[in-house]
Amino acid sequence: MLVSGKWNEDWKPLQKSDDQGRFVRQTSGFRNWITPDGEPGPTGIGGFKAEPGRYRLYVALICPWASRTLMARELKGLQDIIEVTVVNPELTTQGWAFGNYPNANADPLFDSKYLHELYTRADATYTGRATVPVLWDMKQSMMVNNESADILRMLDTAFENIAPSKIRLFPEALSSEINELNAQIYDKLNNGVYKAGFTKEQSSYEEATREVFEMLDALESRLEGKSYLVGDQLTETDIRTFVTLIRFDVAYHGLFKTNIKQIVDYPNLTAFMERVLKLPGVINTVNIDHIVAGYYSIKDLNPAGIRPIGPSYISELVESVNNGNHA
């Protein structure tokens, strides 16, 4: 991680833990917002006006948090408005790196070797981990935001005057229900798999794993007879859920030992995952090779670097959608 702008130790998956050994996620440090007129958003300072070609999104295709933002970019039709740079999926001793892997990119702005160089460019004394996603203002050469929940929500509304969309990921009428369900899904599922995978204590592993499957069971029941999770229309809650589901059987079930069941054992969740994957543009945000290569490169969890050869059905599903074999 970075300490006062200097990289001082090898990258480790366990960021910090509480007194029971539970995984604790770092709080994002850049919280500005792009708005239609450049006025301040809910957090941060103003000066970030929605303009085509001004912003770049740095992401990792392995990362569910970054993939939330990629999905919003696709679903909201912002592909020609916001540019994207993809980092190498295999984590190095200095965290995320650029290039040197299929479908990963060099840094086109500064020719950085590592993502953490962007952080110190934004703040020369930054202390913390260099995480994705990063939303960068190319006009002012500033980091706008590195909190995926913020970016997901700002992409829903900030560019409506430039690229109008019929999709509203956070409709006001459903806001309370969305926020309530988001909090549950984040704690027990999105972050829950990490709490299970990165803990050093048996008791906290078992606690987190039980909560993961309690949430999956609840979502399976909620989807009975429904296409989507809130109001039976696509919302950001579906995006937040999908990014964990698509990674579950190929990564979390094995590497993180959340192995009571697989997603394929849940018919409603499996149908939901396939339904979202087939929405326009979503397939462009999913790369199973990056996901498997990235997670299984975490040496603390997989020191030999051996990659699993299954389950095949996820890769076959993604290939089928890529080839257009769906309604």
C-alpha positions in Angstrom: 0.0 0.0 0.0 0.9 3.6 -0.2 2.1 5.5 2.9 2.5 9.3 2.4 2.8 8.8 -1.3 5.4 6.0 -1.2 4.9 2.3 -1.9 6.2 0.6 1.2 5.3 -3.1 1.2 4.1 -6.0 -1.0 0.4 -6.1 -1.9 -1.7 -8.2 0.6 -5.3 -9.3 0.2 -6.2 -8.7 3.9 -6.5 -4.9 4.1 -7.3 -4.8 7.9 -9.3 -6.8 10.4 -11.3 -6.3 13.5 -10.5 -7.9 16.9 -12.3 -11.0 15.8 -10.2 -11.4 12.7 -13.0 -10.2 10.4 -12.0 -8.6 7.1 -12.6 -4.8 7.0 -12.7 -3.0 3.7 -10.9 0.3 3.1 -13.0 3.4 2.8 -12.7 5.1 -0.6 -10.7 8.4 -0.5 -11.9 10.3 -3.6 -15.6 11.2 -3.5 -16.2 14.0 -6.0 -19.1 13.7 -8.5 -19.7 14.5 -12.1 -22.9 16.5 -12.4 -24.8 17.9 -15.4 -23.7 21.5 -14.6 -20.5 20.9 -12.7 -22.0 21.8 -9.3 -20.9 19.7 -6.3 -22.6 16.4 -5.8 -23.6 14.7 -2.6 -19.9 14.6 -1.5 -16.7 16.3 -2.6 -16.1 19.5 -4.5 -17.6 20.9 -7.7 -16.0 21.5 -11.1 -16.7 18.2 -12.7 -19.2 18.9 -15.5 -20.6 16.1 -17.7 -18.8 16.4 -21.0 -18.1 13.8 -23.7 -14.5 12.6 -24.0 -13.5 14.3 -20.7 -13.4 11.3 -18.3 -11.7 7.9 -18.3 -12.6 4.9 -16.2 -9.8 2.7 -15.0 -11.1 -0.8 -14.2 -10.1 -4.5 -13.6 -12.3 -7.1 -15.3 -11.7 -9.4 -12.4 -13.1 -6.9 -9.9 -16.9 -6.9 -9.2 -16.8 -3.3 -7.9 -15.2 -2.0 -11.1 -17.6 -4.1 -13.2 -20.6 -2.4 -11.6 -19.4 0.8 -13.2 -18.7 -0.9 -16.6 -22.2 -2.3 -16.6 -23.7 1.2 -15.9 -21.6 2.6 -18.8 -23.0 0.0 -21.2 -26.6 0.0 -20.0 -26.7 3.8 -20.1 -25.2 4.1 -23.6 -22.1 5.9 -22.5 -19.5 3.9 -24.4 -18.7 6.9 -26.7 -18.8 9.4 -23.8 -16.4 7.8 -21.2 -13.2 6.0 -22.2 -12.0 2.8 -20.4 -8.6 1.4 -19.5 -8.3 -2.2 -18.3 -5.5 -3.2 -15.9 -3.8 -6.6 -15.8 -5.9 -9.1 -13.9 -2.9 -10.7 -12.2 -2.1 -8.8 -9.0 1.6 -8.0 -8.6 3.6 -7.2 -5.4 2.7 -3.5 -6.2 -1.0 -4.2 -6.8 -2.7 -3.5 -10.1 -0.4 -3.2 -13.1 -1.0 -2.0 -16.7 -0.7 -4.1 -19.9 1.2 -7.4 -20.4 -2.0 -9.5 -20.5 -4.6 -10.2 -23.2 -7.3 -7.6 -23.2 -5.5 -5.5 -20.7 -4.2 -2.0 -21.7 -1.2 0.2 -21.2 -1.9 3.5 -19.4 -2.7 5.9 -22.3 -2.4 9.1 -20.3 0.8 8.8 -18.3 2.4 5.5 -19.3 2.2 4.4 -15.7 3.4 0.9 -14.8 1.2 0.5 -11.8 -2.2 2.0 -10.8 -0.8 3.4 -7.6 1.1 5.9 -9.7 -2.3 7.5 -10.6 -3.0 7.8 -6.9 0.2 9.7 -6.1 -0.4 11.8 -9.2 -3.7 12.8 -7.8 -2.4 13.2 -4.2 1.4 13.2 -3.7 0.9 12.3 0.0 -1.8 9.6 -0.4 -1.9 6.9 2.2 -4.0 3.7 1.5 -4.5 1.1 -1.1 -4.7 1.8 -4.9 -8.1 0.3 -5.8 -10.3 0.1 -8.9 -12.5 1.6 -10.2 -10.9 5.0 -10.7 -12.8 7.8 -12.5 -10.3 10.3 -13.9 -10.8 13.8 -15.2 -8.5 14.1 -18.3 -9.3 17.8 -18.6 -8.1 18.8 -15.1 -5.8 15.8 -14.6 -7.6 14.9 -11.4 -9.1 11.8 -9.8 -12.8 12.4 -9.5 -13.9 9.3 -7.6 -12.8 5.8 -6.6 -16.0 4.6 -4.9 -17.9 2.3 -7.2 -21.3 2.9 -5.5 -20.9 6.7 -6.3 -19.8 6.1 -9.8 -22.6 3.7 -10.5 -25.1 6.3 -9.3 -23.6 9.3 -11.0 -23.5 7.5 -14.4 -27.2 7.0 -14.0 -28.0 10.7 -14.2 -25.0 12.9 -14.9 -25.0 12.5 -18.7 -28.7 12.5 -19.4 -28.5 15.8 -21.3 -25.8 14.3 -23.5 -26.9 10.7 -23.9 -30.6 10.3 -22.9 -31.6 6.9 -21.7 -34.9 5.1 -21.0 -33.1 3.1 -18.2 -33.1 4.6 -14.7 -31.0 2.5 -12.3 -32.0 4.4 -9.2 -35.6 5.5 -9.7 -36.8 7.9 -7.0 -40.0 5.9 -6.4 -37.9 2.8 -5.5 -35.0 4.5 -3.7 -35.8 3.4 -0.2 -36.3 -0.2 -1.1 -33.1 -0.1 -3.3 -31.0 1.4 -0.5 -32.3 -1.1 2.1 -31.7 -4.2 -0.1 -28.3 -2.8 -1.3 -27.1 -2.6 2.3 -28.1 -6.2 3.0 -26.6 -7.6 -0.2 -23.4 -5.7 0.3 -22.8 -6.8 3.8 -23.8 -10.5 3.5 -23.0 -11.2 -0.2 -20.9 -8.7 -2.1 -18.5 -8.1 0.8 -19.5 -11.3 2.5 -17.5 -13.6 0.1 -14.4 -11.4 0.9 -15.1 -11.7 4.6 -15.1 -15.5 4.2 -12.1 -15.6 1.9 -9.7 -13.2 3.6 -10.3 -13.9 7.3 -7.6 -15.7 9.4 -10.1 -17.1 11.9 -12.2 -20.2 11.6 -15.1 -18.6 13.5 -15.3 -15.5 11.4 -15.0 -17.7 8.2 -18.0 -19.8 9.3 -20.0 -16.7 10.3 -19.4 -15.0 7.0 -20.1 -18.1 4.9 -23.4 -18.7 6.7 -24.4 -15.1 6.0 -23.5 -15.5 2.3 -25.9 -18.4 1.9 -28.6 -16.8 4.0 -28.5 -13.9 1.5 -28.5 -16.2 -1.5 -31.4 -18.2 -0.1 -33.3 -14.9 0.5 -32.6 -13.7 -3.0 -33.7 -17.0 -4.5 -37.0 -16.7 -2.7 -37.4 -13.0 -3.7 -36.9 -13.9 -7.4 -39.7 -16.4 -7.4 -42.0 -15.4 -10.3 -40.0 -12.2 -10.8 -37.4 -11.0 -13.4 -35.6 -8.5 -11.2 -35.1 -7.8 -7.5 -36.8 -4.4 -6.9 -40.1 -3.3 -8.5 -39.6 -6.0 -11.2 -37.5 -3.6 -13.3 -33.8 -3.4 -13.8 -32.1 -1.3 -11.1 -28.7 -0.9 -9.6 -29.5 -3.6 -7.1 -29.5 -6.1 -10.0 -26.1 -4.9 -11.1 -24.7 -5.1 -7.6 -26.0 -8.7 -7.3 -25.0 -9.9 -10.8 -21.4 -9.0 -10.4 -21.0 -11.4 -7.5 -23.1 -14.1 -9.0 -21.2 -14.3 -12.2 -17.9 -14.7 -10.2 -19.3 -17.1 -7.6 -18.9 -20.6 -9.0 -15.6 -19.9 -10.9 -13.9 -18.1 -8.0 -15.6 -17.6 -4.6 -16.9 -21.2 -4.3 -13.4 -22.7 -4.5 -10.9 -20.0 -3.6 -12.9 -18.3 -0.9 -14.3 -21.6 0.4 -17.9 -20.4 0.2 -18.8 -23.9 -0.8 -22.1 -24.9 0.7 -23.7 -24.6 -2.7 -23.0 -23.2 -6.1 -25.2 -20.6 -7.9 -26.1 -23.3 -10.4 -27.9 -25.0 -7.5 -30.3 -22.0 -7.3 -32.7 -22.1 -10.3 -34.1 -18.6 -9.8 -30.6 -17.0 -9.3 -29.2 -18.9 -12.3 -32.0 -17.7 -14.5 -31.6 -14.1 -13.2 -27.8 -14.2 -13.8 -28.4 -15.4 -17.4 -31.1 -12.8 -17.9 -28.9 -9.9 -16.8 -25.9 -11.3 -18.9 -28.1 -11.1 -22.0 -29.0 -7.5 -21.6 -27.4 -5.2 -24.2 -23.7 -4.6 -23.6 -23.4 -6.6 -20.3 -21.5 -9.4 -22.0 -18.8 -6.8 -22.8 -18.1 -6.4 -19.0 -17.5 -10.1 -18.3 -14.2 -11.8 -19.0 -14.0 -15.2 -17.3 -10.3 -15.6 -18.1 -9.5 -12.3 -16.3 -11.7 -13.3 -13.4 -10.1 -16.7 -12.9 -6.5 -15.5 -13.6 -7.0 -12.6 -11.2 -8.4 -14.3 -8.2 -6.1 -17.4 -8.5 -3.1 -15.1 -8.7 -3.6 -14.1 -5.1 -0.6 -15.9 -3.6 -1.8 -15.8 0.0 -4.7 -17.9 -1.0 -3.2 -19.9 -3.9 0.6 -20.0 -3.5 1.1 -22.5 -6.3 -0.8 -20.4 -8.8 -2.8 -23.4 -10.1 -6.0 -22.4 -11.9 -9.1 -24.6 -11.8 -10.5 -26.0 -15.1 -14.1 -25.8 -14.1 -17.0 -25.3 -13.8 -17.4 -25.2 -17.5 -21.0 -24.0 -17.6 -20.1 -20.4 -16.8 -17.6 -20.2 -19.6 -20.0 -21.9 -22.0 -22.8 -19.5 -21.0 -20.5 -16.5 -21.6 -19.3 -17.9 -24.9 -22.9 -18.6 -26.0 -24.0 -15.0 -25.3 -20.8 -13.7 -27.0 -21.8 -15.7 -30.1 -25.3 -14.2 -30.1 -27.0 -17.5 -29.2 -29.8 -16.0 -27.2 -33.1 -14.3 -27.7 
